[in-house]
């Protein structure tokens, strides 16, 4: 029995090491829908958290779709991207100043470049979805891929929150 317990402890060290030192990643912290009857408005907020790799500061791309763990209100298809709130100034290990955020649908960045240099370790930012240099809502018709790239030398184990705000197709905003 003692050998079995020692084996379990030994194997658990490998599991812990693979999660502690694996590639950086995003995860869904929440998926909430807020409605206001007085303003005839509904907003969906998908909050992502990220943790950069402990060894090299990288963060793997993250695909948002209806089967993503944490997405509880169904697929994002049919919603319209409005804006992104970026909060990396929360007292933890923050990403490198002027890091970049992209939200791709296929080969197109739905932020239209607005996310470049916007992930900041000193200031929270709001970034609007953009098309042809015009800030507009962008329809979601496929998976979204979220990418965060740290500027220059990456900060290992950097953390932060990103809230993506969506509107329904027929919204008064």
Beta strands, then each sheet from edge to edge (+ up, - down):
strand 1: 25-36
strand 2: 41-51
strand 3: 62-64
strand 4: 80-87
strand 5: 100-105
strand 6: 108-109
strand 7: 125-128
strand 8: 130-131
strand 9: 134-135
strand 10: 138-139
strand 11: 144-149
strand 12: 159-167
sheet 1: 1+ 2- 12+ 4- 7+
sheet 2: 1+ 2- 12+ 4- 10+
sheet 3: 3+ 11- 5+ 6-
sheet 4: 8+ 9-
end
